[in-house]
Amino acid sequence: TYLTISNSIIRNNFAGWGGGIYVNANASPSISNCLISNNTAQVTGGGMSIYQYSAAVVSNCIIEKNTCNGGGSGGGIFIGDYPDNVRLYNCTIASNSSTSGAINIRIWKSAPSTGPKIFNTIVWGSVNSIYYLGLGPDVTNFNYCAIQGYTSGYTSCINLSGTNGDPTGPNFLDPVNSDYSLKYISPCREAGTSSGAPATDYLGKSRIYNYDIGAYEVQYSRWKTTASSTDWNTAANWEAGVDPATGTGDVYIPSGLTNYPTGSASQNFTIGSGKFMTLEPGAQATLGT
């Protein structure tokens, strides 16, 4: 019942229900940091199916390119019924398919159920991503999530364009080749909540400032508001200890600080190709060249 599955790859499987993983009634496993890919279900839940009265917790998982061939749908994941205790945190559910109904997520709720609680999760790849069986959406089903085609009805969620590289798209690095890490310019960066979310991402990397939406945390150099000195080359002055002196990453310097980075007389810096240096209004950075 309380099985833990972590840091695993579950792919190329087939089943009637839950092509990759099937969570039976009342079972409450913890599933984290897993890739669930290219599985097929004949009836419902191409990647995963979570059945009634479960308290399963799924976090930092990538559920992608799974298929459902049956009327139960849910190409990525099927959840229900009475799924009030199911929790999803910082998952990326993308590019799944179904012959009918929900492409990514199917939620089955019977009265008086309010449904699962899903946080910091990307749902992308189709405007027909989310379908309900029985009761319709509840405002608490999705929280701080990024959903393609979203308009209203959930809590603090954002709408994603179906075009990955659009300014309002998820801006995955390479979704065609299953790389769902986020670019610095993604609207999912720092748009999540820390409530219940794991402290590290899919790769075990630390959060930087506000939590991101999705399985990956954008890694960049953010000058700390509590920097102990003005020394650009002191790694401890940067969030997560990232030292940007080589110019290979993105750099962010907030405003309203006591200590701003000044480097030294010989401190040179080149913004890397395709990278960004962002200074908030009123922020400062002093460099030699």
Secondary structure, 3 states (H helix, E strand, C coil): CCCEEECCEEECCEEEECCCEEECCCCCCEEECCEEECCEEEEECCCEEECCCCCCEEECCEEECCEECCCCECCCEEEECCCCCCEEECCEEECCEECCCCCCEEEEECCCCCCCEEECCEEECCCCCEEEEECCCCCCCEECCEEECCCCCCECCEEECCCCCCCCCCCEEEHHHCEEEECCCCCCCCCCCCCCCCCECCCCCECCCCCCCCCCCCCCEEECCCCCCCCCCCHHHEHHHCCCCCCCCCEEECCCCCCCCCCCCCCCCCCCCCCCEEECCCCCCCCCC
